[in-house]
Amino acid sequence: MAGRVQDKVAIVIGAGQGIGAGIAARFAEEGARLVLADWRQEPGATTAAKLGARFVQTDVSDPIQMARLAETALAKHGRIDIVCQNAGIFPFALLPDIPVEQWDQVLAVNLRGCFLAIQACQPAMQAQGYGRIVLTSSITGPKVSVPGHAHYSASKAGINGLIRAAAIELASFGITVNGVEPGNILTEGLTAERDQDYIDAMARSVPLGRLGVPRDVANAVLFLASDEAAYITGTTIVVDGGQILPESKV
Ligand SMILES: NC(=O)c1ccc[n+]([C@@H]2O[C@H](COP(=O)([O-])OP(=O)(O)OC[C@H]3O[C@@H](n4cnc5c(N)ncnc54)[C@H](O)[C@@H]3O)[C@@H](O)[C@H]2O)c1
């Protein structure tokens, strides 16, 4: 039986670990031809080797590197059907303490990276008359926030605006643009920032009783990237185990 993205050429950015590695693995299971990117060589190349994918070391905030990524995918496979821009950084700093350079870097990776992913892949998708763009946003920014994440929240809320704008602009070319808003997902990036007690408390506060795993998010990304989502554009799917639902914390 054919996979849900059988033979589709898919670029996954930020695929070295965490949610991005989960997306890449899920796409591989469903038959995609993968080109993976990450700004760190070692984890990106390791994920790619496991999945039999091509790896291109790429900083998503750099337009030249992003153009090279799209060119590599085109040279190898002749088309780009799907791009998932999932790379993101989430340093903690309260507003008075955010260095301007850190503000700019969070916006450059998280938000400009999404813009550059679209810009790099649009020409090929437009020429094909087909494309699926899936961006990793967050509940943090679009729905809720937390002290220490002003720059992160601004970047992720910006992604949701970009999704709507790009969806309108690209619809007539057969390209859909959507996103996922993960809640707290157990990844290397999350556990590096928080201790076990905090992680346990977060899990207890989620109505479904656990934190998410990369595969939970990857399943939503896969759906949005598949032909089952052909009539869906300009929107996001929240993947948070009900985390944002409680009306009150007491
Ligand atoms: N884990 C969560 O709870 C959670 C919740 C909501 C949203 N998200 C979002 O999901 C995405 C992945 O998060 P994660 O927890 O898997 O993070 P992670 O830190 O575990 O993995 C992120 C990957 O992206 C790569 N990366 C970072 N900056 C890059 C750049 N400039 N260019 C290319 N690659 C780059 C890293 O090297 C790493 O391999 C991020 O966009 C994050 O904001 C995560």
The ligand as a Tripos MOL2 file, in Angstrom:
@<TRIPOS>MOLECULE
LIG
   44    48     1     0     0
SMALL
NO_CHARGES

@<TRIPOS>ATOM
      1 N1          9.5490   21.0740   22.4560 N.am      1 LIG1
      2 C1          8.4970   21.8220   22.6930 C.2       1 LIG1
      3 O1          7.8770   21.7250   23.7470 O.2       1 LIG1
      4 C2          8.0020   22.8000   21.6690 C.ar      1 LIG1
      5 C3          6.7790   23.4390   21.8870 C.ar      1 LIG1
      6 C4          6.2860   24.3260   20.9390 C.ar      1 LIG1
      7 C5          7.0130   24.5760   19.7820 C.ar      1 LIG1
      8 N2          8.2010   23.9640   19.5910 N.ar      1 LIG1
      9 C6          8.9260   24.2780   18.3620 C.3       1 LIG1
     10 O2          9.2680   23.0850   17.6990 O.3       1 LIG1
     11 C7         10.4820   23.2560   16.9970 C.3       1 LIG1
     12 C8         11.4520   22.1540   17.4100 C.3       1 LIG1
     13 O3         11.6120   22.1940   18.8140 O.3       1 LIG1
     14 P1         12.4130   21.0550   19.5760 P.3       1 LIG1
     15 O4         11.9090   21.0420   20.9760 O.co2     1 LIG1
     16 O5         12.4250   19.8260   18.7790 O.co2     1 LIG1
     17 O6         13.8780   21.7300   19.6050 O.3       1 LIG1
     18 P2         15.3240   21.0640   19.6920 P.3       1 LIG1
     19 O7         16.2290   22.1380   20.2030 O.co2     1 LIG1
     20 O8         15.3030   19.7550   20.3920 O.co2     1 LIG1
     21 O9         15.6640   20.8030   18.1420 O.3       1 LIG1
     22 C9         15.7290   21.8830   17.2350 C.3       1 LIG1
     23 C10        16.6080   21.5150   16.0610 C.3       1 LIG1
     24 O10        16.6780   22.6760   15.2040 O.3       1 LIG1
     25 C11        18.0420   22.9420   14.8910 C.3       1 LIG1
     26 N3         18.2360   24.3710   14.6470 N.ar      1 LIG1
     27 C12        18.2120   25.3650   15.5530 C.ar      1 LIG1
     28 N4         18.4840   26.5320   14.9610 N.ar      1 LIG1
     29 C13        18.6830   26.2640   13.6380 C.ar      1 LIG1
     30 C14        19.0020   27.0590   12.5130 C.ar      1 LIG1
     31 N5         19.2430   28.3910   12.6170 N.pl3     1 LIG1
     32 N6         19.0870   26.4760   11.3070 N.ar      1 LIG1
     33 C15        18.8940   25.1380   11.1770 C.ar      1 LIG1
     34 N7         18.6270   24.3250   12.2120 N.ar      1 LIG1
     35 C16        18.5150   24.8870   13.4300 C.ar      1 LIG1
     36 C17        18.8300   22.4320   16.0950 C.3       1 LIG1
     37 O11        20.1930   22.1880   15.7650 O.3       1 LIG1
     38 C18        18.0430   21.1860   16.4870 C.3       1 LIG1
     39 O12        18.5110   20.0360   15.7980 O.3       1 LIG1
     40 C19        10.9610   24.6670   17.3240 C.3       1 LIG1
     41 O13        10.5400   25.5380   16.3000 O.3       1 LIG1
     42 C20        10.2430   24.9860   18.6050 C.3       1 LIG1
     43 O14        10.0510   26.3670   18.8000 O.3       1 LIG1
     44 C21         8.7270   23.0760   20.4930 C.ar      1 LIG1
@<TRIPOS>BOND
     1     1     2 1
     2     2     3 2
     3     2     4 1
     4     4     5 ar
     5     4    44 ar
     6     5     6 ar
     7     6     7 ar
     8     7     8 ar
     9     8     9 1
    10     8    44 ar
    11     9    10 1
    12     9    42 1
    13    10    11 1
    14    11    12 1
    15    11    40 1
    16    12    13 1
    17    13    14 1
    18    14    15 2
    19    14    16 1
    20    14    17 1
    21    17    18 1
    22    18    19 2
    23    18    20 1
    24    18    21 1
    25    21    22 1
    26    22    23 1
    27    23    24 1
    28    23    38 1
    29    24    25 1
    30    25    26 1
    31    25    36 1
    32    26    27 ar
    33    26    35 ar
    34    27    28 ar
    35    28    29 ar
    36    29    30 ar
    37    29    35 ar
    38    30    31 1
    39    30    32 ar
    40    32    33 ar
    41    33    34 ar
    42    34    35 ar
    43    36    37 1
    44    36    38 1
    45    38    39 1
    46    40    41 1
    47    40    42 1
    48    42    43 1
@<TRIPOS>SUBSTRUCTURE
     1 LIG1         1 GROUP 0 **** ****
